Amino acid sequence: MPMKVGGTIAPGCGSEFMSFGLLVRLYSLLGHREAEKIANLVAIRDRKLVHRYLKALNALRNDCAHHCRVWNRSTIYPPAKPPKKLTDERLHHLHGADSSRVYPLAALTGHFAIQLNPATNWPRKFKEVMGKFPGPPGMTPEQQMGFPADWRTEPMWSYDPKAS
């Protein structure tokens, strides 16, 4: 398996050691056609919206990596409510969610995981972990993180890769 192409590191290999922030920046520098191809891969028909979502996910990733409290804080880059004509049906329920909280970012992560790796179990595992997450007296984690009341019934959280 060659690691080099023409004396340089192949892009697929190079991306293995790039930070997520650098990959988001590289996405912003892509030409229209290349960015649209990636946007189509994640079933969002607007490359600028994909970039906004990636920036929001990168901020969440950085907070998690640096052990910041995220469960009851507002996000730095709240993701835009997904326009129904530009996004997959899986994201349409986010219109009722508080975009300044963690839930929309979790839903975007689940959506991206399913689109990019149809064999993923991440959404179901996330739902399972949330069921075990303890809440302080009088509060639920879902309330603090901006989850819609009926989030567990959304098809994304029951996604079964074997059924696809």
C-alpha positions in Angstrom: 0.0 0.0 0.0 1.9 3.1 -1.2 1.9 6.1 1.1 3.2 8.5 -1.6 2.0 9.7 -4.9 4.5 11.5 -7.1 6.8 12.2 -4.1 4.1 13.8 -2.0 1.8 12.4 0.6 -1.5 11.2 -0.9 -4.5 13.3 0.3 -6.2 10.3 1.8 -3.1 9.6 3.9 -2.5 13.3 4.7 -6.0 13.7 6.1 -5.3 11.0 8.7 -3.0 13.3 10.7 -4.8 16.6 10.1 -6.9 18.2 12.9 -10.6 18.4 12.4 -10.2 22.2 12.4 -7.8 22.0 9.5 -10.2 19.8 7.6 -13.0 22.3 8.1 -10.7 25.1 6.9 -9.7 23.0 3.8 -13.4 22.5 3.1 -13.9 26.2 3.1 -11.1 26.6 0.6 -12.5 24.1 -1.9 -13.9 25.2 -5.2 -17.6 25.2 -5.7 -17.8 21.9 -7.6 -15.6 20.0 -5.0 -17.5 21.4 -2.0 -20.8 20.5 -3.6 -19.7 16.9 -4.1 -19.0 16.6 -0.4 -22.3 18.4 0.5 -24.1 15.9 -1.7 -22.3 13.0 0.2 -23.9 14.2 3.4 -27.3 14.9 1.8 -27.2 18.7 2.4 -27.7 20.6 -0.8 -25.9 23.8 0.2 -22.1 23.8 0.6 -22.1 26.9 2.8 -24.6 25.3 5.2 -22.3 22.2 5.4 -19.4 24.6 6.2 -21.4 26.2 9.0 -22.3 22.7 10.4 -18.7 21.6 10.3 -17.6 24.8 12.1 -20.2 24.1 14.8 -19.1 20.4 15.1 -15.5 21.5 15.3 -16.2 23.8 18.2 -18.0 21.0 20.0 -15.1 18.6 19.3 -12.7 21.1 20.7 -14.8 21.6 23.9 -15.0 17.9 24.4 -11.3 17.4 23.7 -10.4 20.0 26.3 -12.8 18.6 28.9 -15.1 21.6 28.8 -18.6 21.3 30.1 -21.0 21.0 27.2 -24.1 19.4 28.6 -25.7 22.7 29.8 -23.9 25.4 27.9 -24.8 27.3 24.8 -22.8 26.5 21.7 -20.3 28.9 20.2 -21.5 28.4 16.6 -25.2 27.5 16.8 -26.0 25.5 13.7 -28.6 27.1 11.4 -32.0 25.4 11.3 -31.9 23.1 8.4 -34.0 24.3 5.4 -36.3 21.5 4.5 -35.7 21.8 0.8 -31.9 21.7 1.2 -31.5 18.9 3.8 -32.4 15.3 4.3 -35.7 14.5 6.0 -33.7 13.1 8.9 -32.8 16.7 10.0 -36.2 18.3 9.6 -37.1 17.7 13.3 -34.4 20.2 14.3 -36.7 23.1 13.5 -38.2 22.5 17.0 -34.9 22.2 18.8 -32.9 24.9 20.6 -30.0 25.4 18.2 -27.8 27.0 20.9 -27.7 23.6 22.8 -26.0 20.3 22.2 -28.9 18.3 20.7 -28.7 19.7 17.1 -25.0 19.0 17.1 -25.6 15.4 18.2 -28.3 15.1 15.5 -25.9 16.4 12.9 -23.2 14.0 14.1 -25.7 11.1 13.8 -26.8 12.3 10.3 -23.2 12.6 9.1 -22.3 9.2 10.5 -25.2 7.5 8.7 -24.5 9.3 5.4 -20.7 8.6 5.5 -20.8 5.2 7.0 -24.1 3.3 6.5 -22.8 0.5 8.7 -22.6 2.8 11.8 -24.3 2.1 15.1 -23.5 5.5 16.5 -27.0 6.9 16.6 -28.4 3.9 18.5 -25.4 3.9 20.8 -25.9 7.6 21.5 -29.6 7.0 22.4 -28.5 4.1 24.7 -25.9 6.2 26.5 -28.3 9.1 26.9 -30.7 6.7 28.6 -28.0 6.0 31.2 -26.9 9.6 31.7 -27.8 10.7 35.3 -29.4 14.0 35.8 -29.2 16.4 38.8 -32.3 16.4 41.0 -35.3 18.0 39.3 -33.5 18.1 35.9 -33.0 15.8 33.0 -30.0 15.8 30.7 -32.3 16.1 27.8 -33.8 19.4 29.1 -30.4 20.9 29.8 -29.0 19.9 26.3 -32.0 21.2 24.3 -33.4 17.8 23.3 -37.0 17.9 21.9 -39.4 16.0 24.2 -40.0 13.3 21.6 -36.4 12.9 20.3 -36.2 9.2 21.1 -39.0 8.5 18.5 -37.0 10.1 15.7 -36.1 7.4 13.2 -32.5 8.5 13.1 -32.0 7.3 16.8 -33.3 3.8 15.9 -31.2 3.6 12.7 -30.3 -0.1 12.0 -27.5 -0.5 9.5 -28.6 -4.1 8.9 -32.0 -2.9 7.7 -30.5 -0.4 5.2 
